[in-house]
Amino acid sequence: MMFEHAIALTGGIATGKSSATALLSLYGFRFIDADKIAHAHLDEQKEAIATLFGAEYVKEGKVDRKSLGKLIFADKEKKKALEDLLHPIIYDTIVEESKKNEILGMPYMIDIPLFFEKRRYDIKKSLVVYATKEQQLERLILREGFGKEEALRRIESQMDIEEKKALADYVIDNSKDLKHLQNECEKIKNQILSDFKDRG
């Protein structure tokens, strides 16, 4: 069965998915990263990007991600055009990677930022990495150097983090310090292994 052992890992921008992923990897969980797959395919689609958005978004044979990001987060129609181009390719790659993981018969995670927004993947279990919207804003400004308006625009382009938290099967609370995050990851690891053992 497709995605039988998969867990969709999601959250909001700057909620700390990378930190949680690093800790969960220590427990042996395998990951498929939709963002990494998207980046790999983006440059392959550079001609389509130039046609859709303009040649200025391709420099030295590579897509200028920073400039393209500013464009699409300011224009919903252009954002949709990029998603329509990339999402079917990303989906096919994730399906192929998932098949390899299913052979192992162990729970694994697929990092999908827009899992709840798009509902493209028929994955039964979901895990949200949570931080408050105020923390998202603070972290995004600090990490990317965005102004408050730009940071808010990016956060609000996704479903509200409180809504995602309510929809999730598992929640990792990343609103406190690193020690707290470590404890949260260990707790979730135990829950997941128990749940999948019971299913087996």
Secondary structure, DSSP 8 states (H G I E B T S, - for coil): -TTTTEEEEEE-TTS-HHHHHHHHHTTT--EEEHHHHHHHHHHHTHHHHHHHH-GGGEETTEE-HHHHHHHHHT-HHHHHHHHHHHHHHHHHHHHHHHHHHHTTTS-EEEE-TTHHHH--S--SEEEEEE--HHHHHHHHHHHH---HHHHHHHHHTS--HHHHHHH-SEEEE-SS-HHHHHHHHHHHHHHHHHHHHHH-
